[in-house]
Amino acid sequence: MNILASRYSAAVLAMAFAVGTCLPTAAQLAPTGPSVVQLRIATGKPGKGFSKVFADIRNVCGAAVPMVEIETEGGLQNLTALAANKADLGFVQVDTFAVMQDSDASIAALQTVMPMNTNLLHVIARSSGYQLPQTDFLDKFTSRKSVVVRSFGELKGLPVAVVGSARSLARELDRAQGLGLQFADVATDDEGLARLKRGEVAALLSTSGWPSGPVQALKRSDGLHLVRFELKVQEPYLISIRNYENIDSFRHPFLGVPNALMTRPFTSGGAYGRAVATLRDCVRKNLVTLREGPYEPMWQEVKLDAPVVGGVKLFGPSAR
């Protein structure tokens, strides 16, 4: 059956409130004056997709528009940062915005600067399997059973580590499919991988564009593999086929969801509105350079004229 309708459960709203109480601040802000606008752009964890995309944009457009990175846990916290005026722009998954827009008028007022790439749900498991816990006295006299997880549905009833935006997405998958997953929230991919390798969880769930830095850093000798996503989906979700040669994962199906770069609703003629417009125009002007130069592969996916998903307002003179 189809899963993942355009709204998350109420648990996501509670999670967003929790992360909103500990929003990060930018380090080493550049000096600004009355005539200088420095755009604060909320990204994600260092080494992951949003942070890498920001680095590309700053490399190409930093001379035209001063900008600083606001490191967060990902798209869900980026929305909270925008609503709390802790960031001026932020990368957001469109499904996350769809559910959160009704929770806060400041979120509902956000506008899309440009569509971006697709985030993929990376599910990593141990090739040797997950050892099931011994649940009764007789189990102590028998060998522990192991489960080798190859497809997402096989995680039913097992503990999983979740990081960043995967915390909300995984809970929605669990609710929709009745999987009975046991969640362990972790702060970073490294922490989740460590728990996976120790056998504390059956899998790590993490979202990122392709390629994911933490997944790309894995070696064959780590004894880990990617879990195939075999469930049916509906818009805005999609199935994306990708490869990770470093762990012999080829033509692998991932659950994907589009991203967008969003902004607070600045006055078009004001200093911040002009700065956002300059940044948008700079990316558009240099899109061929970003696609063909030494930048992230995700720029191949970016189609600046693609329709906006979910009825989100567009930034610019046409936005109302």
Summary of the structure (lengths in Angstrom):
residues: 320
radius of gyration: 20.4
end to end distance: 37.4
largest distance: 75.0
contacts: 1062
relative contact order: 0.19
helix: 35%
strand: 25%
